[in-house]
Amino acid sequence: MMLPTALLVVSQPMIVPAADVRLVLTTAGSQEEAENIARSLVDERLAACVNIVPGLTSIYRWKGELERAAEFLLLIKSTAAHLDRLEAAVRRLHSYEVPELLVLTPDAAGKRYLDWLLQESAGPL
């Protein structure tokens, strides 16, 4: 029995290492602020994409007091090379005295998505 030719083709990996990618988390106090930060980061090519997740409730301690706030989570897809400029932009655009900046390094990503992310965040360093 012969296998169809299509089954004999070795495909390229779909998931590849993502050493240069960074996922940066921050929160904002309003939809307007979240969108302003997101648009600025993408416009300046410091991020390829920013997802805004509404409906967050944050509970934290601030200046000795227990606080509760409605917030919007920003998932910022960027690169290691842009982190310094991205941090400066978030601090410039943000209303918080101490904006959250958590940087995560994914182990891997879809190859086509990774290629797109690197191309779209290929602004000046």
Sequence and secondary structure as in RCSB ss.txt:
>XXXX:A:sequence
MMLPTALLVVSQPMIVPAADVRLVLTTAGSQEEAENIARSLVDERLAACVNIVPGLTSIYRWKGELERAAEFLLL
IKSTAAHLDRLEAAVRRLHSYEVPELLVLTPDAAGKRYLDWLLQESAGPL
>XXXX:A:secstr
    HHHHS    SEEE TTEEEEEEEESSHHHHHHHHHHHHHTTS SEEEEEEEEEEEEEETTEEEEEEEEEEE
EEEEGGGHHHHHHHHHHH  SSS   EEE  SEEEHHHHHHHHHHT    
